[in-house]
Amino acid sequence: MVGPKSNFSKFCLYPIRHGFLGFVIFLAVLLSTKLFAMTFGIHKYSILETEDLLLSIIGFVTFFLIRLLENFTNQKS
């Protein structure tokens, strides 16, 4: 028997945790490409823009949905 605390963590906490991981991964990739561009002289300076955060939110949503949908496929009928 699965308790309510277990369901809450399974369907809410774990997907949010994975969503934050996706957000950090996307943000790290964006910042590292900006850093490389600045290092090789393609750009003079590098700043964090609003679009970078919006693209990172795509990472949050993607990882969140993947983890959430895995919970539904792993349920036994």
Phi and psi in radians as a Rosetta constraint file:
Dihedral C 1 N 2 CA 2 C 2 CIRCULARHARMONIC -1.756 0.35
Dihedral N 2 CA 2 C 2 N 3 CIRCULARHARMONIC 2.222 0.35
Dihedral C 2 N 3 CA 3 C 3 CIRCULARHARMONIC -1.452 0.35
Dihedral N 3 CA 3 C 3 N 4 CIRCULARHARMONIC 2.950 0.35
Dihedral C 3 N 4 CA 4 C 4 CIRCULARHARMONIC -1.159 0.35
Dihedral N 4 CA 4 C 4 N 5 CIRCULARHARMONIC -0.587 0.35
Dihedral C 4 N 5 CA 5 C 5 CIRCULARHARMONIC -1.145 0.35
Dihedral N 5 CA 5 C 5 N 6 CIRCULARHARMONIC -0.683 0.35
Dihedral C 5 N 6 CA 6 C 6 CIRCULARHARMONIC -1.145 0.35
Dihedral N 6 CA 6 C 6 N 7 CIRCULARHARMONIC -0.737 0.35
Dihedral C 6 N 7 CA 7 C 7 CIRCULARHARMONIC -1.158 0.35
Dihedral N 7 CA 7 C 7 N 8 CIRCULARHARMONIC -0.676 0.35
Dihedral C 7 N 8 CA 8 C 8 CIRCULARHARMONIC -1.087 0.35
Dihedral N 8 CA 8 C 8 N 9 CIRCULARHARMONIC -0.792 0.35
Dihedral C 8 N 9 CA 9 C 9 CIRCULARHARMONIC -1.220 0.35
Dihedral N 9 CA 9 C 9 N 10 CIRCULARHARMONIC -0.604 0.35
Dihedral C 9 N 10 CA 10 C 10 CIRCULARHARMONIC -1.223 0.35
Dihedral N 10 CA 10 C 10 N 11 CIRCULARHARMONIC -0.726 0.35
Dihedral C 10 N 11 CA 11 C 11 CIRCULARHARMONIC -1.751 0.35
Dihedral N 11 CA 11 C 11 N 12 CIRCULARHARMONIC -0.129 0.35
Dihedral C 11 N 12 CA 12 C 12 CIRCULARHARMONIC -2.216 0.35
Dihedral N 12 CA 12 C 12 N 13 CIRCULARHARMONIC -0.976 0.35
Dihedral C 12 N 13 CA 13 C 13 CIRCULARHARMONIC -1.214 0.35
Dihedral N 13 CA 13 C 13 N 14 CIRCULARHARMONIC -0.822 0.35
Dihedral C 13 N 14 CA 14 C 14 CIRCULARHARMONIC -1.123 0.35
Dihedral N 14 CA 14 C 14 N 15 CIRCULARHARMONIC -0.775 0.35
Dihedral C 14 N 15 CA 15 C 15 CIRCULARHARMONIC -1.089 0.35
Dihedral N 15 CA 15 C 15 N 16 CIRCULARHARMONIC -0.655 0.35
Dihedral C 15 N 16 CA 16 C 16 CIRCULARHARMONIC -1.165 0.35
Dihedral N 16 CA 16 C 16 N 17 CIRCULARHARMONIC -0.700 0.35
Dihedral C 16 N 17 CA 17 C 17 CIRCULARHARMONIC -1.071 0.35
Dihedral N 17 CA 17 C 17 N 18 CIRCULARHARMONIC -0.767 0.35
Dihedral C 17 N 18 CA 18 C 18 CIRCULARHARMONIC -1.198 0.35
Dihedral N 18 CA 18 C 18 N 19 CIRCULARHARMONIC -0.567 0.35
Dihedral C 18 N 19 CA 19 C 19 CIRCULARHARMONIC -1.103 0.35
Dihedral N 19 CA 19 C 19 N 20 CIRCULARHARMONIC -0.758 0.35
Dihedral C 19 N 20 CA 20 C 20 CIRCULARHARMONIC -1.108 0.35
Dihedral N 20 CA 20 C 20 N 21 CIRCULARHARMONIC -0.636 0.35
Dihedral C 20 N 21 CA 21 C 21 CIRCULARHARMONIC -1.075 0.35
Dihedral N 21 CA 21 C 21 N 22 CIRCULARHARMONIC -0.769 0.35
Dihedral C 21 N 22 CA 22 C 22 CIRCULARHARMONIC -1.102 0.35
Dihedral N 22 CA 22 C 22 N 23 CIRCULARHARMONIC -0.695 0.35
Dihedral C 22 N 23 CA 23 C 23 CIRCULARHARMONIC -1.049 0.35
Dihedral N 23 CA 23 C 23 N 24 CIRCULARHARMONIC -0.820 0.35
Dihedral C 23 N 24 CA 24 C 24 CIRCULARHARMONIC -1.150 0.35
Dihedral N 24 CA 24 C 24 N 25 CIRCULARHARMONIC -0.702 0.35
Dihedral C 24 N 25 CA 25 C 25 CIRCULARHARMONIC -1.114 0.35
Dihedral N 25 CA 25 C 25 N 26 CIRCULARHARMONIC -0.839 0.35
Dihedral C 25 N 26 CA 26 C 26 CIRCULARHARMONIC -1.091 0.35
Dihedral N 26 CA 26 C 26 N 27 CIRCULARHARMONIC -0.733 0.35
Dihedral C 26 N 27 CA 27 C 27 CIRCULARHARMONIC -1.145 0.35
Dihedral N 27 CA 27 C 27 N 28 CIRCULARHARMONIC -0.687 0.35
Dihedral C 27 N 28 CA 28 C 28 CIRCULARHARMONIC -1.131 0.35
Dihedral N 28 CA 28 C 28 N 29 CIRCULARHARMONIC -0.694 0.35
Dihedral C 28 N 29 CA 29 C 29 CIRCULARHARMONIC -1.135 0.35
Dihedral N 29 CA 29 C 29 N 30 CIRCULARHARMONIC -0.775 0.35
Dihedral C 29 N 30 CA 30 C 30 CIRCULARHARMONIC -1.110 0.35
Dihedral N 30 CA 30 C 30 N 31 CIRCULARHARMONIC -0.770 0.35
Dihedral C 30 N 31 CA 31 C 31 CIRCULARHARMONIC -1.197 0.35
Dihedral N 31 CA 31 C 31 N 32 CIRCULARHARMONIC -0.644 0.35
Dihedral C 31 N 32 CA 32 C 32 CIRCULARHARMONIC -1.192 0.35
Dihedral N 32 CA 32 C 32 N 33 CIRCULARHARMONIC -0.629 0.35
Dihedral C 32 N 33 CA 33 C 33 CIRCULARHARMONIC -1.194 0.35
Dihedral N 33 CA 33 C 33 N 34 CIRCULARHARMONIC -0.621 0.35
Dihedral C 33 N 34 CA 34 C 34 CIRCULARHARMONIC -1.161 0.35
Dihedral N 34 CA 34 C 34 N 35 CIRCULARHARMONIC -0.675 0.35
Dihedral C 34 N 35 CA 35 C 35 CIRCULARHARMONIC -1.145 0.35
Dihedral N 35 CA 35 C 35 N 36 CIRCULARHARMONIC -0.747 0.35
Dihedral C 35 N 36 CA 36 C 36 CIRCULARHARMONIC -1.117 0.35
Dihedral N 36 CA 36 C 36 N 37 CIRCULARHARMONIC -0.709 0.35
Dihedral C 36 N 37 CA 37 C 37 CIRCULARHARMONIC -1.091 0.35
Dihedral N 37 CA 37 C 37 N 38 CIRCULARHARMONIC -0.686 0.35
Dihedral C 37 N 38 CA 38 C 38 CIRCULARHARMONIC -1.244 0.35
Dihedral N 38 CA 38 C 38 N 39 CIRCULARHARMONIC -0.650 0.35
Dihedral C 38 N 39 CA 39 C 39 CIRCULARHARMONIC -1.139 0.35
Dihedral N 39 CA 39 C 39 N 40 CIRCULARHARMONIC -0.714 0.35
Dihedral C 39 N 40 CA 40 C 40 CIRCULARHARMONIC -1.514 0.35
Dihedral N 40 CA 40 C 40 N 41 CIRCULARHARMONIC 0.070 0.35
Dihedral C 40 N 41 CA 41 C 41 CIRCULARHARMONIC 1.467 0.35
Dihedral N 41 CA 41 C 41 N 42 CIRCULARHARMONIC 0.199 0.35
Dihedral C 41 N 42 CA 42 C 42 CIRCULARHARMONIC -1.223 0.35
Dihedral N 42 CA 42 C 42 N 43 CIRCULARHARMONIC -0.688 0.35
Dihedral C 42 N 43 CA 43 C 43 CIRCULARHARMONIC -2.157 0.35
Dihedral N 43 CA 43 C 43 N 44 CIRCULARHARMONIC 2.576 0.35
Dihedral C 43 N 44 CA 44 C 44 CIRCULARHARMONIC -1.323 0.35
Dihedral N 44 CA 44 C 44 N 45 CIRCULARHARMONIC -0.640 0.35
Dihedral C 44 N 45 CA 45 C 45 CIRCULARHARMONIC -2.500 0.35
Dihedral N 45 CA 45 C 45 N 46 CIRCULARHARMONIC 2.901 0.35
Dihedral C 45 N 46 CA 46 C 46 CIRCULARHARMONIC -2.354 0.35
Dihedral N 46 CA 46 C 46 N 47 CIRCULARHARMONIC 2.275 0.35
Dihedral C 46 N 47 CA 47 C 47 CIRCULARHARMONIC -2.273 0.35
Dihedral N 47 CA 47 C 47 N 48 CIRCULARHARMONIC 2.691 0.35
Dihedral C 47 N 48 CA 48 C 48 CIRCULARHARMONIC -1.476 0.35
Dihedral N 48 CA 48 C 48 N 49 CIRCULARHARMONIC 2.089 0.35
Dihedral C 48 N 49 CA 49 C 49 CIRCULARHARMONIC -1.848 0.35
Dihedral N 49 CA 49 C 49 N 50 CIRCULARHARMONIC 2.922 0.35
Dihedral C 49 N 50 CA 50 C 50 CIRCULARHARMONIC -1.085 0.35
Dihedral N 50 CA 50 C 50 N 51 CIRCULARHARMONIC -0.621 0.35
Dihedral C 50 N 51 CA 51 C 51 CIRCULARHARMONIC -1.119 0.35
Dihedral N 51 CA 51 C 51 N 52 CIRCULARHARMONIC -0.564 0.35
Dihedral C 51 N 52 CA 52 C 52 CIRCULARHARMONIC -1.124 0.35
Dihedral N 52 CA 52 C 52 N 53 CIRCULARHARMONIC -0.706 0.35
Dihedral C 52 N 53 CA 53 C 53 CIRCULARHARMONIC -1.217 0.35
Dihedral N 53 CA 53 C 53 N 54 CIRCULARHARMONIC -0.645 0.35
Dihedral C 53 N 54 CA 54 C 54 CIRCULARHARMONIC -1.152 0.35
Dihedral N 54 CA 54 C 54 N 55 CIRCULARHARMONIC -0.685 0.35
Dihedral C 54 N 55 CA 55 C 55 CIRCULARHARMONIC -1.168 0.35
Dihedral N 55 CA 55 C 55 N 56 CIRCULARHARMONIC -0.599 0.35
Dihedral C 55 N 56 CA 56 C 56 CIRCULARHARMONIC -1.197 0.35
Dihedral N 56 CA 56 C 56 N 57 CIRCULARHARMONIC -0.535 0.35
Dihedral C 56 N 57 CA 57 C 57 CIRCULARHARMONIC -1.130 0.35
Dihedral N 57 CA 57 C 57 N 58 CIRCULARHARMONIC -0.538 0.35
Dihedral C 57 N 58 CA 58 C 58 CIRCULARHARMONIC -1.055 0.35
Dihedral N 58 CA 58 C 58 N 59 CIRCULARHARMONIC -0.697 0.35
Dihedral C 58 N 59 CA 59 C 59 CIRCULARHARMONIC -1.106 0.35
Dihedral N 59 CA 59 C 59 N 60 CIRCULARHARMONIC -0.705 0.35
Dihedral C 59 N 60 CA 60 C 60 CIRCULARHARMONIC -1.059 0.35
Dihedral N 60 CA 60 C 60 N 61 CIRCULARHARMONIC -0.868 0.35
Dihedral C 60 N 61 CA 61 C 61 CIRCULARHARMONIC -1.116 0.35
Dihedral N 61 CA 61 C 61 N 62 CIRCULARHARMONIC -0.718 0.35
Dihedral C 61 N 62 CA 62 C 62 CIRCULARHARMONIC -1.095 0.35
Dihedral N 62 CA 62 C 62 N 63 CIRCULARHARMONIC -0.900 0.35
Dihedral C 62 N 63 CA 63 C 63 CIRCULARHARMONIC -1.171 0.35
Dihedral N 63 CA 63 C 63 N 64 CIRCULARHARMONIC -0.637 0.35
Dihedral C 63 N 64 CA 64 C 64 CIRCULARHARMONIC -1.060 0.35
Dihedral N 64 CA 64 C 64 N 65 CIRCULARHARMONIC -0.849 0.35
Dihedral C 64 N 65 CA 65 C 65 CIRCULARHARMONIC -1.162 0.35
Dihedral N 65 CA 65 C 65 N 66 CIRCULARHARMONIC -0.656 0.35
Dihedral C 65 N 66 CA 66 C 66 CIRCULARHARMONIC -1.068 0.35
Dihedral N 66 CA 66 C 66 N 67 CIRCULARHARMONIC -0.835 0.35
Dihedral C 66 N 67 CA 67 C 67 CIRCULARHARMONIC -1.158 0.35
Dihedral N 67 CA 67 C 67 N 68 CIRCULARHARMONIC -0.703 0.35
Dihedral C 67 N 68 CA 68 C 68 CIRCULARHARMONIC -1.141 0.35
Dihedral N 68 CA 68 C 68 N 69 CIRCULARHARMONIC -0.767 0.35
Dihedral C 68 N 69 CA 69 C 69 CIRCULARHARMONIC -1.221 0.35
Dihedral N 69 CA 69 C 69 N 70 CIRCULARHARMONIC -0.513 0.35
Dihedral C 69 N 70 CA 70 C 70 CIRCULARHARMONIC -1.102 0.35
Dihedral N 70 CA 70 C 70 N 71 CIRCULARHARMONIC -0.595 0.35
Dihedral C 70 N 71 CA 71 C 71 CIRCULARHARMONIC -1.117 0.35
Dihedral N 71 CA 71 C 71 N 72 CIRCULARHARMONIC -0.635 0.35
Dihedral C 71 N 72 CA 72 C 72 CIRCULARHARMONIC -1.311 0.35
Dihedral N 72 CA 72 C 72 N 73 CIRCULARHARMONIC -0.561 0.35
Dihedral C 72 N 73 CA 73 C 73 CIRCULARHARMONIC -1.355 0.35
Dihedral N 73 CA 73 C 73 N 74 CIRCULARHARMONIC -0.405 0.35
Dihedral C 73 N 74 CA 74 C 74 CIRCULARHARMONIC -1.520 0.35
Dihedral N 74 CA 74 C 74 N 75 CIRCULARHARMONIC -0.081 0.35
Dihedral C 74 N 75 CA 75 C 75 CIRCULARHARMONIC -1.285 0.35
Dihedral N 75 CA 75 C 75 N 76 CIRCULARHARMONIC 2.490 0.35
Dihedral C 75 N 76 CA 76 C 76 CIRCULARHARMONIC -1.600 0.35
Dihedral N 76 CA 76 C 76 N 77 CIRCULARHARMONIC 2.470 0.35
